[in-house]
Amino acid sequence: MTSLTPPSLPSAVLWDMDGTLVDTEPYWMASESELVGSFGGTWTHDDGLTLVGLGLWNSAKILQSRGVDLTPDEIVRWLTDRVQRMLDAEGVPWRPGARELLAELRERGIPTALVTMSVRSMAEQIVSQIPFDAFDVIVSGDEVTEAKPHPEPYLRAAELLGVAPASAVAIEDSLVGLTSAVDSGAVAIGVPHTVPLPESDEHALWPSLEGKTAADLIDLFNSRAVVR
């Protein structure tokens, strides 16, 4: 008889937040438009798309160039406060299938990290709305030296979990985030939402997390690990 080798499990699954776990990009774009408008400028939907996935302090510099006369720290505080108030008023808009997949990964005992360029207070606000122990660690934008697309956020998450980045899976919705994940060495899955993502040998693409299971993720990890 031929024995079948069971599939290897990823050592961890590393999750982006905005646009991947939660659909907060419209909140960010509305806040950016409000802020630029308060200084007499105009901020369009296309302008907002250019900031998707970027670190908040990098975004702040772009907003300064559009006439926002505040320091980067002041811009980050203003935007974060505005989005957090929208979350309180309107609730957390979950991405389809994200919580279900996250729950199944946790049931299988696979470590998870939230790797977001939002600040920790917002990450904790959103995580507090998940009705199970969702993440072992959080890496936030105010706790790294280099923001995405630099690999530091994902490298930091792997370090905190005590795993090799190449043995982990990262899930992202933006090209900026995918670049960070791929350059860290993780097996990267792109789930496009606000902006389209290109086909590439460097990452996999799933049109949605809806209906995706832990088995699907494990199968993809094993197939990509062989290719890599």
N, C-alpha and C positions, 0 to 999 in steps of 0.2 A: 504494500500500500504506500501511496505517496502522502507524506505528511505536509500539511500546508502551514507555512509560517504565518502566525497572526500579524496583522498590521501593527507597525510601530505607532505609538501615540506621540503627538507633539508634547514637548516638555512644558509648554505654556501656550496660551492664546492671548495675544496683545490687541486690545481694542482701541481704536480711535473713538472719540465721543461725538463731536458735532458733525452731523451729516451721516454718521455710521450707526451709532447707537440711538441718537435722538435727532429729530428734524428741527434743529434750532437755527439753521442758516437764515430762514426768513426773519427771525427775531434779530439776528446780528445785522442783516441788511437794512431793516427798518431803523435800527438804532443808529447805524452809520449815516443813513440819509438824514435823520433828525439832527444829528450832531453837525454835519457839514452845513445843513440848511440854517442852523442857528448862527453860523458865521457868514451867512449870505451866499453860500455856494450851492451847487447842485450835485447830487450823487445819484447816479442811475443804477438800475439793476445790473447792467454790464460792468459798472465800476465795482459793485459789490462782488461780482464773480471773481475779480482779480485778487480778492483777499481770502477766498475760500482755502482753508488749510494752513494759511500763514500764521506764524506766531503773532500774538497781539501787539508786541512792541514793534515788530516789523510793520504791521498794519498801521500802527499809530504814526510812524514816519510818513507813510503814504498819505494819511489823512492830514497831517501837518502841511504837506505839499499842496493840498487842496484848500488851504486857508484856515484850518482849525488851529486857532492860536492858544494851544494848551501844550503842556509838556507831555511826553509820551506816557509817563506814569498817570497823569491826570486823564488822558484819553482812555487809557486802559480801565481806570476806575470808573469813569463815566459810562463807557460801553457795558462793562460787566454789571454795574448796578442796574442799568436799564434793562438788560436781558434777564437778569435775575428777577426783577420786578414783573416782567412779562411771564416768566415761568410760574411765579406765584399766582398771578392773576388768571392765566390761561391754561396752566397745567403743563406737564412734560409731554411733548409730542414724540412718542417712540417711533422708530423706524420699523417697518413691517418685518417680522420674523426675528428681530435682534434679541429681544428678551427671551424668546423661546429657545433660540440656539444657545444663548448664554446660560440659561438654566440647565439645559441638557449637558453642556460641557462641565458645569459644576457638579451635576449628579454623577458624572463619570470620574470626578476627582481631578480634573485637569486644571492646573493653576491658571489664573487669569490676571491681567493687569489692564488698567485704563490708562491710556497714553494720550493726553489731550493738551492742546495749546491754550485752552481756557485756564483760568486760575483755579487753585485748589478749592476755594469756597464754592465755586459754581459746580465743580466736579462732585463735591460732597453733597451739594444740594440735590443734584440729579440722582446720584447713587442712593441717597436716602429714600428715594421713591421706589426702589426696586425691592419687592417683597421677599428677598432671600439674600444670603451672603454672596454678593456678586463678584467682588474683586479682592484679590490678596494684597495688591498694592495699587496706588495711584501715582502717576508721574504727570505733573501739571506744568503749564507754561511758565509759571512764576518760580519754578524750582529747577530749571535747566539753564545752562549758559548759552547754548545754541538751540534755537527753535527748529522745527521742521522747516525746510527739507533736510537739514542736517540730521545724521543718524543718532545723535546723542540721546534724544528722548527714548528711542527703542532700546538702545544699548543700556541706558540707565534702568529701564524696566526689567530687562533680562538680568542685569546685575543684582537688582533688589530681590528677584525671584531665585537667584542662584542657578540660572540655566544658561546654556550656550545660545546666543541669538539664532544660529542656524538650525537649532532644534525646535524653534518656536514658529508659530503662525501669527501674522499680523493682518488685521482687517482694516481697510481704509476706504474713504470715498473720494479723495482728492489726489491729483497728481503730486502735489507737494507732499502729502502724507505717504503716498506710495514710494516716492523717492527716498524718504527717510527710512521707511521699512526695508526696502530693497537694499539700500546701502548699509544697513545694520547687519545684513546677512540673513534676516528672517525670510521664511516662505510667505510671500505677500499675496493677499487677495484684495482686489479692487472691486468695490460695489458702488458703481456710479450713481450719483443722486443729482446734485445741483449742477455739476459740470460733467461733460463726457470724459471718459478715460480711454486712452489708446490701447489697442492690442499690443502685446509685447511678450517676448520670451522671458522677461524678467519677473513678470507677475501673472497671476491668474485673474480672470474676470468673471464675476457672478453678476447677473443682471439685478438680483435682489437676494436678500437673506430669507425672504418668505418661503417657507417650505424646506429650507435647508436644515439638515440634521448634523449632529456630531459625527455620524458615520460619513456623511458627505465631506466634511472638513478633514477627517482622518484619511479618507481615500485620497483627497487632493494632496494632503501633506506627503503621503507616501509616494505618490506619482511625481510630485515636484522634487522631492528629496532625491529620487533616483536620477532624474534629469540633471539636477544640480551636481 
